[in-house]
């Protein structure tokens, strides 16, 4: 089973378990994966033409998405975990200890998907 599918399937489980840390990190990581699939838009396309010449109908505003390889998905998940660990190391003040602990917990959730059963 692909990493992305495992992340998607874990989200409702985390929601049912009321695991706020897992829900937060899974949502943001899945959003990062969705963003990585976005295709660059040409500036000329952004300006467009007159509204009366615009296409009309179901799906005309849909853009093709990139297909991410399993390795790219794993790289993005690793980057998300590393970003959280880096941010946690920056929070050295005692008043930020709770936030740093949460960031480390979020990184641990992602590492379980990378290192666990079915890991890439």
Order of alpha helices (4+ residues) and beta strands (2+ residues): alpha-alpha-alpha-alpha-alpha
